[in-house]
Amino acid sequence: MSSIHPIELKRRLRRLSRALYDNYCTNINSGGCGVLAGIVGEILELWGIPVEVITPADDGWGCAPKAVREQLEARYWGEEWSARDWDCNGLCRAHLAARFMLGGRMYTWDSNGLLCSNKYFGRDRYYGVPQYRADYPFGEGMTVQECIEISSTPFGWNDVFDRRQIPLIRELAYQHLLP
């Protein structure tokens, strides 16, 4: 059980979204979404909130991370996997977001904001509609640690994102989400 009230956490996540843009953290969802999902996912885990990182998977576009993980475990048993290995086995990294359970409801969050949804994420900043779907149940996403590992390298990510922003993004996340 989480030690933070659901309404308070939702407020903090919304404030973080605003702070990222107010502090000119640019192009986060163009190459930095995995970094951000990993940072926020770690903090949610500290609060005791069940969280995973989701990737697009619907109608033949990408595979659920659980299915990719199973392929990697069978193929590379006992070895470490690279971001390229995830990609070559069906993971779509077009966008990553944190998905979590809070107060009996499912939410998705990325830098554009919070959605009460079990599968839609990546809200379009201008029109407010979700851009992606993760058509797999909670528990079949990527672990926060897996997300952190594949996001630790610029390989396969949009190079528009300035990775020098990562310390500021981490600082803003800690400032807004930790007690």
C-alpha positions as CSV (number, residue, x, y, z in Angstrom):
1,M,0.0,0.0,0.0
2,S,1.3,3.4,-0.9
3,S,2.1,5.9,1.8
4,I,1.0,8.9,-0.4
5,H,-2.6,9.8,-1.0
6,P,-3.7,9.3,-4.6
7,I,-4.9,12.9,-5.0
8,E,-1.6,14.3,-3.7
9,L,0.5,12.1,-6.1
10,K,-1.6,13.1,-9.0
11,R,-1.0,16.8,-8.1
12,R,2.7,16.2,-7.9
13,L,2.9,14.4,-11.2
14,R,1.0,17.3,-12.9
15,R,3.3,19.8,-11.3
16,L,6.3,17.9,-12.5
17,S,4.9,17.9,-16.1
18,R,4.6,21.7,-15.9
19,A,8.0,22.1,-14.2
20,L,9.7,20.2,-17.0
21,Y,8.4,22.6,-19.6
22,D,8.8,25.7,-17.4
23,N,12.5,24.8,-17.0
24,Y,13.0,24.3,-20.7
25,C,13.6,20.6,-20.6
26,T,13.1,20.2,-24.4
27,N,12.3,17.3,-26.6
28,I,11.9,14.9,-23.7
29,N,9.4,12.8,-25.7
30,S,11.8,12.8,-28.6
31,G,14.5,10.6,-27.2
32,G,14.3,11.1,-23.4
33,C,11.0,9.4,-22.7
34,G,12.7,6.3,-21.4
35,V,15.1,8.2,-19.2
36,L,12.1,10.1,-17.7
37,A,10.0,6.9,-17.3
38,G,12.9,5.3,-15.5
39,I,13.4,8.2,-13.1
40,V,9.7,8.5,-12.3
41,G,9.3,4.8,-12.0
42,E,12.1,4.6,-9.4
43,I,10.4,7.2,-7.3
44,L,7.0,5.6,-7.6
45,E,8.5,2.3,-6.4
46,L,10.0,4.1,-3.4
47,W,6.4,5.2,-2.6
48,G,5.4,1.5,-2.8
49,I,3.3,2.0,-5.9
50,P,3.2,-0.9,-8.4
51,V,4.7,0.5,-11.6
52,E,5.9,-0.7,-15.0
53,V,7.2,1.0,-18.1
54,I,5.0,0.6,-21.2
55,T,5.8,0.7,-24.9
56,P,3.5,0.8,-27.9
57,A,2.1,-2.6,-28.8
58,D,-1.2,-2.9,-30.7
59,D,-2.4,-4.4,-34.0
60,G,1.0,-5.8,-35.0
61,W,3.0,-2.7,-33.9
62,G,5.5,-3.9,-31.3
63,C,5.3,-6.7,-28.8
64,A,4.6,-6.5,-25.1
65,P,7.9,-6.2,-23.2
66,K,7.1,-9.5,-21.3
67,A,7.0,-11.4,-24.7
68,V,10.3,-9.8,-25.7
69,R,11.9,-10.6,-22.4
70,E,10.9,-14.2,-22.8
71,Q,12.5,-14.4,-26.2
72,L,15.7,-12.7,-24.9
73,E,15.8,-15.1,-21.9
74,A,15.5,-18.1,-24.2
75,R,18.0,-16.8,-26.8
76,Y,20.6,-15.1,-24.5
77,W,20.3,-17.1,-21.3
78,G,22.7,-15.8,-18.6
79,E,23.9,-12.8,-20.8
80,E,23.1,-9.1,-20.5
81,W,20.8,-7.7,-23.2
82,S,21.5,-4.5,-25.1
83,A,18.9,-2.0,-26.3
84,R,19.6,-3.4,-29.8
85,D,18.6,-6.9,-28.5
86,W,15.3,-5.6,-27.3
87,D,14.7,-3.9,-30.6
88,C,15.6,-6.9,-32.7
89,N,13.1,-9.0,-30.8
90,G,10.1,-6.8,-31.3
91,L,10.1,-4.0,-28.7
92,C,8.9,-0.7,-30.0
93,R,10.6,2.2,-28.4
94,A,8.6,4.9,-30.3
95,H,7.5,6.1,-26.8
96,L,7.8,4.9,-23.2
97,A,5.7,5.9,-20.2
98,A,5.2,4.9,-16.6
99,R,2.0,2.9,-15.9
100,F,1.0,2.4,-12.4
101,M,-1.8,1.4,-10.0
102,L,-3.1,4.0,-7.6
103,G,-6.2,4.0,-5.4
104,G,-7.6,1.0,-7.4
105,R,-7.2,2.7,-10.7
106,M,-4.6,2.5,-13.5
107,Y,-2.8,5.5,-14.8
108,T,-0.2,6.3,-17.4
109,W,2.2,9.2,-17.2
110,D,4.8,10.9,-19.4
111,S,6.1,14.4,-19.5
112,N,2.9,15.6,-21.3
113,G,0.8,14.6,-18.4
114,L,-1.3,12.0,-16.5
115,L,-4.0,9.8,-18.0
116,C,-6.4,7.6,-16.1
117,S,-6.0,4.7,-18.5
118,N,-4.9,1.1,-18.5
119,K,-3.5,1.2,-22.1
120,Y,-3.5,4.7,-23.7
121,F,-0.5,7.0,-23.2
122,G,1.6,9.7,-24.8
123,R,-0.9,12.5,-24.9
124,D,-0.6,14.9,-27.8
125,R,0.6,18.2,-26.3
126,Y,-1.6,20.3,-28.7
127,Y,-4.8,18.2,-29.0
128,G,-4.8,16.4,-25.7
129,V,-5.6,13.0,-27.3
130,P,-3.5,9.8,-26.5
131,Q,-1.1,8.9,-29.3
132,Y,-0.1,5.3,-28.3
133,R,-1.7,2.1,-27.0
134,A,-0.3,-0.7,-25.0
135,D,-2.7,-3.5,-25.5
136,Y,-1.4,-5.8,-22.8
137,P,-2.3,-6.3,-19.2
138,F,-0.6,-4.7,-16.3
139,G,2.4,-6.8,-15.4
140,E,3.5,-7.4,-18.9
141,G,5.4,-4.1,-19.3
142,M,9.1,-3.5,-18.8
143,T,10.5,-3.3,-15.3
144,V,11.8,0.1,-14.2
145,Q,15.3,-1.4,-14.0
146,E,15.1,-2.7,-17.6
147,C,13.9,0.7,-18.7
148,I,16.8,2.4,-16.9
149,E,19.3,0.0,-18.5
150,I,18.2,0.5,-22.1
151,S,17.8,4.3,-21.6
152,S,21.3,4.6,-20.2
153,T,22.8,4.7,-23.7
154,P,21.9,7.1,-26.6
155,F,21.7,4.1,-29.0
156,G,18.3,3.8,-30.7
157,W,16.9,7.0,-29.2
158,N,16.0,10.1,-31.1
159,D,19.1,12.3,-30.9
160,V,17.1,15.4,-30.8
161,F,16.9,14.9,-27.0
162,D,19.9,16.7,-25.3
163,R,21.1,14.1,-22.8
164,R,22.8,16.9,-20.9
165,Q,19.3,17.7,-19.5
166,I,19.2,14.4,-17.6
167,P,20.6,15.8,-14.3
168,L,18.0,18.7,-14.3
169,I,15.2,16.2,-15.2
170,R,16.2,14.0,-12.3
171,E,16.5,17.0,-9.9
172,L,13.0,18.2,-10.9
173,A,11.5,14.7,-10.5
174,Y,13.0,14.4,-7.0
175,Q,11.9,17.9,-6.0
176,H,8.3,17.3,-7.1
177,L,7.8,13.7,-6.2
178,L,9.8,12.9,-3.1
179,P,8.5,14.0,0.4
